Amino acid sequence: MKIRSLVTVIILCAAALLAACGSSTEVRAAKVRKAAITESFSEVARTRLEDRYRITMPLDARIAQVELEPGAIVKKGQTLVEVDRVPLERAVGEARAAVEELRARVALMRDTSVEQKTLENAEATATAMEQQKKSFGALIEAEKWRVTRTQREWERLKGLTDSNAVSKTMLDTSETDAETALIELRRREYEDAMANAQLQSSRLHAEEVRKIIDRKPLETSAIEQQLRAAEDRLAVAQHNLELSNITSPIDGCVLEKYELGGGPLPSGRPLLLLGNLDELEVESEVLSQDAMSLHEGTRVEFSVASSDKVIPGKVRLVRPAGFVKLSSLGVEQQRVIVLCSLEERPENLGVGFRLQARFIVDTKESALLVPRYSVLQAPDESYFIFRIDGRRLRKQRVKLGLRSDLDIEVVDGLKEGDVVVAAPDSAMADGDRVSPRE
């Protein structure tokens, strides 16, 4: 009986051992190692120019053929398009002539020296005529007395002719004296009338001159208004002539050409688009959660799909406002515009070119690394891995650091040389028996 019981026990133990051996799971193992790691993420980007200069027609004019083609190098101040300046120069000349004429008229109107002299002469003439009239009045009174006296004498002598007391000669002489006195009176009266007419004429002339002098400021003001309007027209004509000099505002190149030229064009018509490719920068739409790890100076590596060459750059600006954009799968994503500068610009890189941007978030030369997919997340959002202890799994909580596409840094919970499951699954549990393989 004792022998039978011992055999039974041995059989049961062997069965248990075989069962245990049969339940082990083969897993791929990886050693915890120290190596360099770079955390980064990639996004599509495109080149752009912050400052682009659209050259347009500054005024209605005729232009020559536009010789510049896209890609042509231009210098600041270089003439880009030839404009027909003859009508503009003629307009300036006509406007300048009108201004000069009005300025001369204003100067003439402001000068009243001639009128003042004329007024003084008229007033002097009137004063002289007044004095002359006074003298003529005295002479007229004297002549009137003389006429009265000679008339009386002639009448007296004429009454004595019947008595032959007066000779014929005396009577004729007396009559002649009376007539002469009357003629002289009439002459004096005529001279007085002429002096009075001259006096009135001088007074009227002086009054007219005064009115001219008083009216001159108003006329001058009107001409000054015409002068200001003419000066404005001259300024516009000169401005249009200056605008006809269509020159490059920058050192750069022609990005686009809109017109061939060779005819009249209206004001505002686009001609050329200029830019300085040395100021070329890159714009990328980055997920907002990724953008939070970026800052001014963050290193960026740009590449073109058709080339392995890396173009170095840096983050220049992370715009503070985000926007919602639908992904190719129709999922709403919150994104942010990130602007980057280029440290080196390939000669054949232009505006609007598509690039792949790799943003270098952080780099460590010596970090404790495990495969990226060896890390799992617990319901409490903590992280853990399955460490292989002999042939048993040990669930190990870890604290993570930098992450790359293949590796992830462990800053706490493991040590160099530990062996972990490279790609665990959700069915694994602490204490499971495994068969590791490299």
Secondary structure as UniProt FT lines:
FT   HELIX           2..22
FT   STRAND          25..31
FT   STRAND          33..48
FT   STRAND          52..56
FT   STRAND          61..65
FT   TURN            70..71
FT   STRAND          73..74
FT   TURN            76..77
FT   STRAND          79..81
FT   HELIX           86..110
FT   HELIX           113..159
FT   HELIX           161..163
FT   HELIX           168..243
FT   STRAND          246..247
FT   STRAND          252..257
FT   STRAND          261..265
FT   TURN            267..268
FT   STRAND          270..275
FT   HELIX           277..279
FT   STRAND          281..287
FT   HELIX           288..291
FT   TURN            292..293
FT   TURN            296..297
FT   STRAND          299..303
FT   TURN            305..306
FT   STRAND          311..326
FT   TURN            328..329
FT   STRAND          332..342
FT   TURN            347..348
FT   TURN            351..352
FT   STRAND          354..371
FT   HELIX           372..374
FT   STRAND          376..377
FT   TURN            379..380
FT   STRAND          383..389
FT   TURN            390..391
FT   STRAND          392..403
FT   STRAND          407..412
FT   TURN            416..417
FT   STRAND          419..421
FT   TURN            426..427
FT   TURN            430..431
FT   STRAND          433..437
//
